[in-house]
Amino acid sequence: MSSEMNVITENLTALKQEMPQGVLLIAVSKTKPVALLQEAYQAGQRAFGENYVQELVEKQPQLPADIDWHFIGHLQSNKVKYIASFVHCIHGVDSFKLLKEISKQAVKNGRTIQCLLQVHIASEETKFGFSPDELRTEAASFQPADYPGVELAGLMGMASFTEDESQIRSEFKSLKGLFDELKSGAFSALASFNQLSMGMSSDWKIAVDEGSTMIRVGSSIFGSRN
């Protein structure tokens, strides 16, 4: 076994010792070869996150069937059909049009797919994610019956890429506030609405402090990206 593989097992063990109970670790495996994912799997990891549809579609059949695949990148509506037969959770749902397409493909495949609504909380300009006000407006008229095959499971967000921990903390805090508001308000009828996906290798400890239930960690497990 190569030293790189031993390191993955060690990294996963160390991470899981630091993480509190009840937080799900998603191993972000984009650009990583199947052999390294296999090693993480051997070490007990079952939730993997991929950013690109084509890469996910290539990897999925080569790996064990009990993996929970999380799609964490930007997803175009026309690509949903390629992953709908096996994806466990889609993190970056940034429009109700996309949610509608996921619903359609889930029904076609006789499946239920977990979905997280992406909220734009960072200072950087980005095309993706609802603004908090946009989401409040959309949520007010949300009817679960309009989206069969979809389990609306919570929210997802990414903090600004900055060294300023107080800014990162404040962004995560604002997302947790919005999550709590929707959970007790517009989405209060949804028993499934209980996940908050925030935090990556550099900031997951702050995210967990602020109420994250899922962290998306790549480089701290697999090493820096190629």
VENSULVEN-V462899 format. One record per helix or strand of 2 or more residues. SS is the DSSP state (2 for helix, 1 for strand). FROM is the first residue (numbers start at 1). TO is the last residue. If there is no record, write none. Layout:
ss=SS from=FROM to=TO
ss=SS from=FROM to=TO
This chain:
ss=2 from=3 to=18
ss=1 from=24 to=28
ss=2 from=34 to=42
ss=1 from=47 to=50
ss=2 from=53 to=60
ss=1 from=68 to=71
ss=2 from=77 to=83
ss=1 from=89 to=93
ss=2 from=96 to=108
ss=1 from=113 to=119
ss=2 from=132 to=140
ss=2 from=144 to=146
ss=1 from=150 to=156
ss=2 from=165 to=184
ss=1 from=195 to=197
ss=2 from=204 to=209
ss=1 from=214 to=217
ss=2 from=219 to=222
